[in-house]
Amino acid sequence: MMNISIIIPTRNRPYQIKECLNHLDRQTLKIDEIIIVASGNDISNIINEFTNRLNIQYIYSKIRGQIHQRNLGKKEVNIESDFII
């Protein structure tokens, strides 16, 4: 069975992160880890709503830019298969 890791780079999109995590929570395929790399608004309160159901690692980056956030997330992946949303 394949292990799955999801990387979500984001900036100032708290509502969309909550919606995305709701969708990931309802997946029938098991997601082993979710790595959220964010800049801008602090979204830790949203992430805390899902920590009992999803394995989430939250990284706050002061450096803006989706490429930087993707690369930072890829460094933290502990699974052989990863996907970027």
N, C-alpha and C positions, 0 to 999 in steps of 0.2 A: 504494500500500500504506500502511496506517495504522501510525504509530509509536505504541508503547504505553509508558507509564510507570506503575509501580505504587508507591503510597505505603502504607507499613505503619507505623501508630502502635502503639507497644507499651510495656508497663511490667511488668517482672519476669516475663517469660514466655520464658525462653531455650529451653526444649524446643519450645514452639509455633513460635517463630521458625525453628528448625532444620527442623521439619517443613514449615512454609510454604515455606521456600526450596527444600527438596527437591522439593516439588510444582511450584514455579515453574520449577525447572531442567528438569523433565521435560515442560514444555509444548511442543507442536508449533508454536504461534504464537510468533514472535520477540518477546521483551520487551526493549525498548531500554534501559530503566533502571529500577532498583528503589531507592526512597528509604525507608530505615528511620529513623524518628524514635523514639528510646527514652529513657525515664527509668527510674530504679531501677538494676537490675543492669547491669553492663557486659557487652555481648554481642559485643564486637569479636572475640573468639576464634572464635565461631561464624561470624561474617560472613567472617572470613579463610579459612574452609574453602571458601567459594563464590566468592571474588573472581576466581579464574582462569576460572570458567565463566559468571558473571553480572556485569553492570555494576551494582554496588551502591554507593550513597552512604549512609554512616552518619552520622547526626546525633544527638549526645547532648544532651538538654535537661534542665536542672535543674528546669524548670517542669513540674509534673505536669498531666495532663489531656489527654484525647483530642482535644478541639477545638483546643487550642493546638498539639498535635503535628500534626494534619491541616493546619492553616494554615501551619505552619512547613514542612512537606513540600511543600505547593502552591507556596510561594515558590521552591523549588529545582527545580521541574519544568522540563525543557528541551524537552519534547515537547508536541505539540498535544493528545494524548489521554491522560488520566490516570485511574486507577482507584484507589480506596482500599479496602484489605482490612481 
